[in-house]
Amino acid sequence: MTAHIDAVRERWPDAQGFYAERDHRTRLEVAQLDSYVQRPVEIRICPSAATDATAQRIMIMAANLTARWARGVRVEVPEVPLNDALRSHGDVLLAARIAREMTSADPFGNFEVQERLVPDPAALRLTIGPTQDWPSPTSDEDYRVDATGWTALGSRGNRNASYARRPATVAAASLAAAIGVADLFKRAVGHSSSEWLGDLAWCTWHQAFRRVDDDECASHEARDRLDLGNVLLAGVGAVGSAVAYILAMMPIAGCMTILDRDHVETSNLNRSPLFMAIDAALGRSKVDVVRAFLERTGVTVDGLHGHWRDHEDALSTRSLDVWVSLTNEDGAWAGLPFLLPPIVLHGTTTSGWGASCGRHIPRLEDCTACRMPRPVAEFRGPCAEGDIAPVAQTTPVRAALPFLSAAAAALVVAELSKLGLPEAAHLPNSVHADFRFGLPAVMSLSLGPTASCKGCGMALLPAWEDRGGRGRYHSLSRSGGLLSA
C-alpha cells in the first residue's frame, strides 16, 4: 500500500495536478468547477439495514460513484461486518471497503466515513435503505434509494412508502445507487427541482416502472449467485468496467474473456467505479486491471489486448455463450452479426443523459446491424457525458456523468442474469432511459428480426449452428422467432 501511495504522489504531487487531468474533459467546457464539485454531500445507510447485502451494495456503489465527482463526501455507516459476498478484495468491515474505494479513486478528496455524523444543513443528502424504517429526514429535499427483488426504488423527503423488502439482485441494487447519485449530481449542478429524480419503482425484470407491490414483479426471485458460463466482455471502458465491478458484488462462477486496447488514463477515474488512481498513475492496461479484479472472485479470466478488429475472427470460432459487446470502434456493432455470434448484449450511454441496453437472440430478435446501422460512425457520441447546464442557461456545459455508465452496466447485468431462465426470451430486449429531466419513464421494446436485414439473415445459415448455435442458450433461438428455421 505504501508503494501505491508513493507512486500516486510521484505522479501527482498535488491535488491541482490530479484534478486538472481527471476532469480535463469537463474543464474544456466548464470554466469554474467549484460550483458543484465543492458542494458538501452526506450519504447515510438505514441502521436497521446496515448488515443487509442489498443495502451494503447500494451504499458501496453510491459512495464510490459520488467520490468520482464530489470532493467533499461524508458517509455515515455503523461499524458492521461486510457481507461475505462483498469480501473478495479483503475488506472485513463495510466502512473499510467504502473508505478504501473512495480514497483510492480520489487520493486528494476530503472524505469521512463515521458511525455518526452531525448533519450539515448545507449538505446534499442521500439515504439508503427501507423508507419505512428511516427516521424523518432533516430536509424535504433528501432523496432515498433502496432495492427489493428486481426493483430499484427512489423516493423524496418524508414520503414513506411501505413495501415488502426482499433480497435484491445486484443489478437492481446497482441501479438504485446510480439513480441516487444522479439525483445528488442534479441538485449539485443547480437543476430545477422539477428535474430532480422523483418517486419511482424501476422493475428490471420487465424493464418498466411498476408498483413496488406488483405481484408479478415480486414473483421472480433474485438469484443469489450466477454461473456466467463462457462470456466475452468486449470493451472494458466506462460501461464494461462497471459491468465487471457489479458482477463481482455477488458470487459468480464461469469463464470470462475480456478485450480492450487502452490503458487507464486519469480521465477514466470519473467514469468508472473500478479504476483507481494507482491504475492511472502506473498506466496499467484496462485488460490487466479488470482481469486482476475479477480473478479475486474465482472466475477464470482470459485477457486479450488490442483492437476488436485484431481478434474478431478468432473470437468468432470460440465456444462462447454470450458476447457482451461494449466496443463500437470502426462501427463494429454493424458487423457483429456477420461473425455468427451467440446471444449478444450491449449497453451504452448517450451523448446526453441517456443510458440504454440491448439484447439480441439470433433468429428470435433483431441484430446489432439493423438496430444500429451506422458502420462508419461511433454510436451515440461521447461516453457518459451530458450537458449539465440548467434549462434556463443557454450556454452548453458538459461534464462527466459517472452514474450513467453504472446505470447502463446495471441494465446489462440484469439481462445477463435473466439468461437461462425460461421467461427471458419473452421480455423486452431494448431499454432506454433519460435522466436529464428527472427520469420520467423507461422505454422498453420487444424488437423482432428484420426480414430485409442481412445481419438477421446470417443466423439462418447452417454455419451459425456450428458457431453461435453451440452456446448454452441456443434453445432460445428455437423458441418461435420470425426467422426460425
C-alpha positions as CSV (number, residue, x, y, z in Angstrom):
1,M,0.0,0.0,0.0
2,T,2.9,2.4,0.8
3,A,4.3,1.8,-2.6
4,H,1.0,2.7,-4.2
5,I,0.8,5.9,-2.2
6,D,4.3,6.8,-3.3
7,A,3.5,6.1,-6.9
8,V,0.4,8.3,-6.8
9,R,2.2,11.1,-5.1
10,E,5.0,11.0,-7.6
11,R,2.5,11.1,-10.4
12,W,0.5,14.0,-8.9
13,P,2.4,15.9,-6.3
14,D,-0.6,18.0,-5.5
15,A,-4.4,18.0,-5.9
16,Q,-4.4,20.7,-8.6
17,G,-2.4,18.5,-11.0
18,F,-4.6,15.4,-10.3
19,Y,-7.9,17.2,-10.8
20,A,-6.6,19.0,-13.9
21,E,-6.1,15.6,-15.5
22,R,-9.1,13.8,-14.1
23,D,-11.6,16.5,-15.0
24,H,-9.8,17.5,-18.2
25,R,-12.8,16.8,-20.5
26,T,-15.1,18.7,-18.2
27,R,-12.7,21.7,-17.9
28,L,-12.8,22.0,-21.7
29,E,-16.3,23.3,-21.3
30,V,-16.6,24.4,-17.7
31,A,-14.6,27.4,-16.6
32,Q,-15.5,27.0,-12.9
33,L,-15.9,23.6,-11.4
34,D,-16.2,24.7,-7.8
35,S,-19.9,25.5,-8.2
36,Y,-20.7,21.8,-8.0
37,V,-17.7,19.7,-7.1
38,Q,-17.3,21.5,-3.8
39,R,-20.9,21.0,-2.7
40,P,-20.8,19.0,0.6
41,V,-22.5,15.6,0.3
42,E,-23.7,13.2,3.0
43,I,-24.6,9.6,2.4
44,R,-26.3,7.6,5.1
45,I,-27.5,4.0,5.5
46,C,-30.5,3.0,7.4
47,P,-29.2,1.4,10.7
48,S,-31.8,-1.4,10.5
49,A,-30.5,-2.5,7.1
50,A,-26.7,-1.9,7.6
51,T,-25.9,-5.6,7.7
52,D,-28.2,-6.4,4.7
53,A,-26.4,-7.3,1.5
54,T,-28.7,-5.2,-0.7
55,A,-28.2,-2.0,1.3
56,Q,-24.5,-2.6,1.5
57,R,-24.2,-3.0,-2.2
58,I,-26.1,0.2,-2.8
59,M,-24.0,2.1,-0.2
60,I,-20.7,0.9,-1.6
61,M,-21.6,1.8,-5.2
62,A,-23.2,5.2,-4.3
63,A,-20.2,6.3,-2.2
64,N,-17.8,5.1,-5.0
65,L,-19.6,7.0,-7.8
66,T,-20.1,10.1,-5.7
67,A,-16.4,10.3,-4.9
68,R,-15.8,10.4,-8.7
69,W,-17.0,14.0,-8.9
70,A,-17.7,15.4,-5.4
71,R,-14.6,16.4,-3.4
72,G,-16.2,16.6,0.0
73,V,-18.2,13.5,0.9
74,R,-19.2,12.3,4.4
75,V,-20.6,8.8,4.9
76,E,-22.5,7.6,8.0
77,V,-22.4,3.9,8.5
78,P,-22.4,1.7,11.6
79,E,-19.3,-0.5,12.3
80,V,-20.8,-3.7,10.9
81,P,-19.2,-6.6,9.1
82,L,-19.1,-6.6,5.3
83,N,-21.4,-9.2,3.8
84,D,-19.5,-12.3,2.7
85,A,-20.3,-11.8,-1.0
86,L,-18.6,-8.4,-0.8
87,R,-15.3,-9.5,0.7
88,S,-13.5,-10.7,-2.4
89,H,-11.0,-7.8,-2.1
90,G,-10.0,-8.5,1.5
91,D,-12.2,-5.9,3.4
92,V,-13.9,-7.1,6.5
93,L,-16.0,-4.1,7.6
94,L,-18.4,-2.2,5.4
95,A,-16.9,1.1,6.4
96,A,-13.4,-0.1,5.5
97,R,-14.4,-1.0,1.9
98,I,-16.2,2.3,1.4
99,A,-13.3,4.3,2.7
100,R,-10.7,2.3,0.7
101,E,-12.6,2.7,-2.6
102,M,-13.3,6.5,-2.1
103,T,-9.7,7.3,-1.3
104,S,-8.3,5.0,-3.9
105,A,-10.5,6.7,-6.5
106,D,-9.5,10.2,-5.4
107,P,-6.5,10.4,-3.1
108,F,-7.0,14.2,-2.6
109,G,-10.7,14.1,-1.7
110,N,-12.0,15.2,1.6
111,F,-13.8,12.1,2.6
112,E,-15.1,11.0,6.0
113,V,-16.6,7.6,7.0
114,Q,-18.0,7.7,10.5
115,E,-20.6,5.9,12.7
116,R,-22.4,9.1,13.5
117,L,-22.4,12.4,11.6
118,V,-23.5,15.8,12.8
119,P,-25.7,16.8,9.9
120,D,-24.5,19.7,7.8
121,P,-27.6,21.9,6.9
122,A,-25.9,22.8,3.6
123,A,-25.2,19.3,2.6
124,L,-26.9,17.4,-0.2
125,R,-28.1,14.2,1.3
126,L,-28.7,10.6,0.1
127,T,-30.1,8.0,2.4
128,I,-30.1,4.2,1.7
129,G,-32.4,1.5,2.9
130,P,-36.1,0.8,3.6
131,T,-38.0,4.0,3.8
132,Q,-40.5,2.8,6.4
133,D,-37.7,2.2,8.9
134,W,-36.0,5.5,8.4
135,P,-36.4,8.4,10.8
136,S,-37.6,11.7,9.3
137,P,-35.0,13.3,7.1
138,T,-33.6,16.7,8.0
139,S,-34.8,18.2,4.7
140,D,-37.6,17.5,2.4
141,E,-35.0,17.6,-0.4
142,D,-33.3,14.4,0.8
143,Y,-33.5,11.5,-1.6
144,R,-33.8,7.9,-0.6
145,V,-33.0,4.7,-2.6
146,D,-33.4,1.1,-1.9
147,A,-34.0,-2.2,-3.9
148,T,-36.2,-5.2,-3.5
149,G,-36.2,-8.2,-5.8
150,W,-35.6,-7.0,-9.3
151,T,-36.8,-3.5,-8.5
152,A,-34.8,-0.3,-7.8
153,L,-36.6,2.3,-5.7
154,G,-36.4,6.0,-5.2
155,S,-38.4,8.5,-3.1
156,R,-38.2,12.1,-1.9
157,G,-38.4,13.6,1.5
158,N,-40.9,12.5,4.1
159,R,-42.9,10.2,1.8
160,N,-42.6,6.8,3.5
161,A,-44.0,4.1,1.1
162,S,-44.3,0.8,2.8
163,Y,-43.3,-2.3,0.9
164,A,-42.3,-5.9,1.4
165,R,-38.5,-5.9,1.3
166,R,-36.8,-9.0,-0.3
167,P,-33.2,-9.7,-1.3
168,A,-32.5,-7.7,-4.4
169,T,-30.4,-8.6,-7.5
170,V,-27.0,-6.9,-7.8
171,A,-28.4,-5.2,-10.9
172,A,-31.3,-3.6,-9.0
173,A,-29.1,-2.5,-6.1
174,S,-26.5,-1.0,-8.5
175,L,-29.2,0.8,-10.5
176,A,-30.7,2.2,-7.3
177,A,-27.2,3.5,-6.4
178,A,-26.8,5.1,-9.8
179,I,-30.3,6.7,-9.5
180,G,-29.4,8.2,-6.1
181,V,-26.1,9.6,-7.3
182,A,-27.8,11.1,-10.3
183,D,-30.1,13.0,-8.0
184,L,-27.2,14.2,-5.9
185,F,-25.5,15.4,-9.1
186,K,-28.5,17.1,-10.5
187,R,-29.0,19.1,-7.2
188,A,-25.3,19.9,-7.1
189,V,-25.3,21.5,-10.6
190,G,-28.4,23.5,-9.9
191,H,-31.1,21.8,-11.9
192,S,-34.6,22.8,-11.1
193,S,-36.4,20.7,-8.5
194,S,-38.9,19.7,-11.2
195,E,-35.9,17.9,-12.9
196,W,-34.7,16.0,-9.9
197,L,-35.4,12.3,-9.6
198,G,-38.9,11.5,-8.3
199,D,-40.7,8.6,-6.6
200,L,-40.1,5.5,-8.7
201,A,-40.0,1.8,-8.8
202,W,-38.0,0.5,-11.7
203,C,-38.5,-3.2,-12.3
204,T,-35.5,-4.5,-14.1
205,W,-37.3,-7.8,-14.8
206,H,-39.9,-6.1,-17.1
207,Q,-37.7,-3.0,-17.6
208,A,-40.5,-0.7,-16.8
209,F,-41.8,1.4,-13.9
210,R,-44.2,-0.7,-11.9
211,R,-45.9,-0.6,-8.5
212,V,-43.5,-1.6,-5.8
213,D,-46.1,-4.2,-4.6
214,D,-46.7,-5.6,-8.1
215,D,-47.3,-9.3,-7.5
216,E,-45.8,-10.3,-10.9
217,C,-42.6,-8.5,-10.2
218,A,-42.4,-10.0,-6.7
219,S,-42.9,-13.5,-8.0
220,H,-39.4,-13.5,-9.7
221,E,-36.8,-14.3,-7.1
222,A,-33.4,-12.7,-7.2
223,R,-30.6,-15.1,-8.0
224,D,-28.1,-15.2,-5.1
225,R,-25.2,-16.5,-7.3
226,L,-24.6,-16.5,-11.1
227,D,-22.8,-19.1,-13.3
228,L,-21.7,-16.9,-16.2
229,G,-20.8,-19.8,-18.4
230,N,-18.4,-18.6,-21.1
231,V,-18.8,-14.9,-21.7
232,L,-16.9,-12.4,-23.9
233,L,-16.7,-8.9,-22.5
234,A,-15.5,-6.8,-25.4
235,G,-14.6,-3.3,-24.2
236,V,-13.8,-2.5,-20.5
237,G,-14.1,1.2,-20.6
238,A,-16.7,3.1,-18.5
239,V,-19.6,0.6,-19.1
240,G,-17.5,-2.6,-19.4
241,S,-15.5,-2.0,-16.2
242,A,-18.7,-1.2,-14.4
243,V,-20.2,-4.5,-15.6
244,A,-17.2,-6.3,-14.1
245,Y,-17.5,-4.2,-10.8
246,I,-21.2,-5.1,-10.4
247,L,-20.7,-8.8,-11.2
248,A,-18.0,-9.0,-8.5
249,M,-20.6,-7.9,-5.9
250,M,-22.1,-11.4,-5.9
251,P,-20.8,-15.0,-6.0
252,I,-20.0,-15.8,-9.6
253,A,-18.5,-18.7,-11.5
254,G,-17.5,-19.5,-15.1
255,C,-15.1,-18.1,-17.6
256,M,-14.8,-14.6,-19.0
257,T,-12.7,-13.3,-21.9
258,I,-12.0,-9.6,-21.8
259,L,-10.8,-7.5,-24.6
260,D,-9.7,-3.9,-24.8
261,R,-7.0,-1.8,-26.4
262,D,-6.5,1.0,-24.0
263,H,-4.6,1.8,-20.8
264,V,-6.2,3.5,-17.8
265,E,-6.0,7.3,-18.1
266,T,-6.7,9.8,-15.4
267,S,-9.9,10.9,-17.1
268,N,-11.2,7.4,-16.7
269,L,-11.4,7.9,-13.0
270,N,-14.5,10.0,-13.1
271,R,-16.4,7.5,-15.2
272,S,-15.7,4.0,-13.9
273,P,-16.3,2.6,-10.4
274,L,-13.5,0.0,-10.9
275,F,-10.4,2.0,-12.0
276,M,-8.4,3.6,-9.2
277,A,-5.7,6.4,-9.1
278,I,-2.9,3.9,-8.9
279,D,-4.0,2.3,-12.2
280,A,-3.8,5.6,-13.9
281,A,-0.5,6.6,-12.2
282,L,1.1,3.4,-13.5
283,G,-0.6,3.5,-16.8
284,R,-1.9,-0.1,-16.4
285,S,-3.8,-1.7,-19.2
286,K,-7.5,-1.9,-18.7
287,V,-7.5,-5.6,-19.5
288,D,-4.9,-6.3,-16.8
289,V,-6.7,-4.2,-14.2
290,V,-10.1,-5.8,-14.9
291,R,-8.6,-9.3,-15.1
292,A,-7.0,-9.0,-11.7
293,F,-10.2,-7.6,-10.2
294,L,-12.3,-10.5,-11.5
295,E,-9.8,-13.2,-10.7
296,R,-10.3,-12.4,-7.0
297,T,-13.8,-13.6,-7.3
298,G,-12.7,-17.1,-8.5
299,V,-13.7,-16.6,-12.1
300,T,-11.4,-17.8,-14.8
301,V,-10.3,-14.8,-16.9
302,D,-8.6,-14.6,-20.3
303,G,-7.3,-11.2,-21.3
304,L,-6.8,-10.0,-24.9
305,H,-5.1,-6.7,-25.7
306,G,-5.7,-4.8,-28.9
307,H,-8.5,-3.7,-31.2
308,W,-11.7,-5.6,-31.8
309,R,-10.6,-6.0,-35.5
310,D,-7.4,-7.7,-34.3
311,H,-9.4,-10.5,-32.6
312,E,-12.8,-10.7,-34.1
313,D,-12.2,-13.6,-36.4
314,A,-10.6,-15.8,-33.7
315,L,-13.3,-15.0,-31.2
316,S,-16.0,-15.9,-33.7
317,T,-14.7,-19.5,-33.6
318,R,-14.7,-19.9,-29.8
319,S,-17.4,-21.7,-28.0
320,L,-18.8,-18.7,-26.2
321,D,-22.3,-18.5,-24.7
322,V,-22.7,-14.7,-24.7
323,W,-21.0,-11.7,-26.2
324,V,-21.2,-8.6,-24.2
325,S,-20.3,-6.1,-26.9
326,L,-19.4,-2.7,-25.5
327,T,-16.9,-1.5,-28.1
328,N,-18.0,0.1,-31.4
329,E,-14.7,1.0,-32.9
330,D,-14.9,1.4,-36.7
331,G,-18.7,0.7,-36.4
332,A,-18.1,-2.8,-35.1
333,W,-21.7,-3.3,-34.0
334,A,-22.9,-3.3,-37.6
335,G,-20.5,-6.1,-38.4
336,L,-21.2,-8.4,-35.4
337,P,-24.0,-10.5,-36.9
338,F,-21.7,-11.5,-39.8
339,L,-19.4,-13.2,-37.4
340,L,-22.2,-15.6,-36.4
341,P,-22.2,-14.8,-32.7
342,P,-24.3,-16.4,-30.0
343,I,-26.6,-14.1,-27.9
344,V,-25.2,-10.5,-27.9
345,L,-25.8,-8.0,-25.1
346,H,-24.8,-4.4,-25.5
347,G,-25.0,-1.3,-23.3
348,T,-24.2,2.3,-23.9
349,T,-24.6,5.9,-22.7
350,T,-25.9,8.6,-25.0
351,S,-24.3,11.9,-25.8
352,G,-26.9,13.4,-23.5
353,W,-28.2,12.0,-20.2
354,G,-29.3,8.6,-21.5
355,A,-28.4,5.0,-20.7
356,S,-29.5,2.0,-22.8
357,C,-29.2,-1.7,-23.1
358,G,-30.0,-4.2,-25.8
359,R,-30.3,-8.0,-26.1
360,H,-30.0,-9.9,-29.4
361,I,-31.1,-13.5,-29.6
362,P,-30.4,-14.8,-33.1
363,R,-33.5,-15.8,-35.1
364,L,-35.8,-14.5,-32.3
365,E,-34.8,-10.9,-32.0
366,D,-33.2,-8.1,-34.1
367,C,-29.5,-7.9,-34.6
368,T,-27.0,-5.1,-33.9
369,A,-26.7,-4.4,-37.6
370,C,-30.4,-3.4,-38.0
371,R,-30.7,-1.7,-34.6
372,M,-27.6,0.5,-35.0
373,P,-26.9,0.7,-38.8
374,R,-24.1,3.2,-38.8
375,P,-21.0,1.2,-39.9
376,V,-18.6,4.2,-40.2
377,A,-19.7,6.2,-37.1
378,E,-19.4,5.8,-33.4
379,F,-22.8,5.1,-31.9
380,R,-24.4,7.7,-29.7
381,G,-21.4,10.0,-29.2
382,P,-19.1,10.6,-26.2
383,C,-19.4,8.1,-23.3
384,A,-21.1,9.1,-20.1
385,E,-21.2,12.8,-20.8
386,G,-24.0,15.3,-20.9
387,D,-25.0,18.9,-20.9
388,I,-25.3,19.8,-17.2
389,A,-26.5,23.4,-17.6
390,P,-29.9,24.3,-16.2
391,V,-32.6,24.7,-18.8
392,A,-32.7,28.5,-18.4
393,Q,-29.0,28.7,-19.3
394,T,-28.3,28.9,-23.0
395,T,-24.6,28.1,-22.9
396,P,-24.0,24.3,-23.1
397,V,-22.0,22.9,-20.1
398,R,-20.7,19.3,-20.5
399,A,-19.4,17.2,-17.7
400,A,-18.6,13.5,-16.9
401,L,-21.7,11.7,-15.6
402,P,-20.4,8.6,-13.8
403,F,-23.8,7.4,-12.8
404,L,-24.7,6.9,-16.5
405,S,-22.2,4.2,-17.2
406,A,-23.1,2.5,-13.9
407,A,-26.8,2.6,-14.9
408,A,-26.1,1.1,-18.4
409,A,-23.9,-1.6,-16.8
410,A,-26.6,-2.5,-14.3
411,L,-29.0,-3.0,-17.2
412,V,-26.5,-5.3,-18.9
413,V,-26.0,-7.3,-15.7
414,A,-29.8,-7.6,-15.3
415,E,-30.1,-9.1,-18.8
416,L,-27.2,-11.4,-18.2
417,S,-28.8,-12.6,-15.0
418,K,-32.1,-13.5,-16.8
419,L,-30.5,-15.7,-19.4
420,G,-31.1,-19.3,-18.7
421,L,-34.5,-18.5,-17.1
422,P,-37.4,-19.7,-19.3
423,E,-39.1,-16.4,-19.4
424,A,-36.1,-14.5,-20.7
425,A,-37.0,-14.7,-24.4
426,H,-40.4,-13.1,-23.8
427,L,-39.1,-10.0,-22.0
428,P,-38.2,-6.6,-23.6
429,N,-34.9,-6.6,-25.4
430,S,-34.4,-2.8,-25.9
431,V,-34.3,-0.5,-22.9
432,H,-33.7,3.3,-22.9
433,A,-33.9,5.8,-20.1
434,D,-33.0,9.5,-19.9
435,F,-32.0,11.2,-16.6
436,R,-31.9,14.7,-17.9
437,F,-35.5,15.7,-16.9
438,G,-35.9,13.5,-13.9
439,L,-36.3,10.1,-15.4
440,P,-40.0,10.4,-16.2
441,A,-40.2,6.9,-17.8
442,V,-38.3,3.9,-19.0
443,M,-38.9,3.0,-22.7
444,S,-38.7,-0.8,-23.3
445,L,-39.4,-2.6,-26.5
446,S,-39.5,-6.1,-27.9
447,L,-37.8,-6.0,-31.3
448,G,-38.0,-8.9,-33.6
449,P,-35.7,-9.7,-36.5
450,T,-36.0,-7.5,-39.6
451,A,-36.9,-9.6,-42.7
452,S,-34.8,-7.5,-45.0
453,C,-31.8,-7.3,-42.8
454,K,-28.8,-9.3,-44.0
455,G,-27.4,-9.4,-40.4
456,C,-30.6,-11.1,-39.1
457,G,-30.4,-13.4,-42.0
458,M,-27.0,-14.6,-41.1
459,A,-28.4,-16.6,-38.2
460,L,-30.3,-18.8,-40.7
461,L,-27.1,-20.1,-42.2
462,P,-26.1,-23.7,-41.3
463,A,-22.7,-22.2,-40.2
464,W,-24.4,-20.4,-37.4
465,E,-25.2,-23.8,-35.8
466,D,-21.5,-24.6,-35.7
467,R,-20.6,-21.2,-34.2
468,G,-23.1,-19.1,-32.2
469,G,-25.5,-22.0,-32.1
470,R,-23.2,-24.0,-29.8
471,G,-23.8,-21.8,-26.8
472,R,-25.7,-22.9,-23.7
473,Y,-28.6,-20.6,-24.6
474,H,-29.1,-22.0,-28.2
475,S,-32.6,-23.2,-27.3
476,L,-33.8,-19.6,-27.1
477,S,-33.1,-19.3,-30.9
478,R,-35.5,-22.1,-31.5
479,S,-38.4,-20.8,-29.5
480,G,-40.5,-19.4,-32.3
481,G,-38.8,-16.3,-33.8
482,L,-40.0,-14.9,-37.1
483,L,-36.9,-16.3,-38.8
484,S,-36.8,-19.7,-37.1
485,A,-35.7,-22.4,-39.4
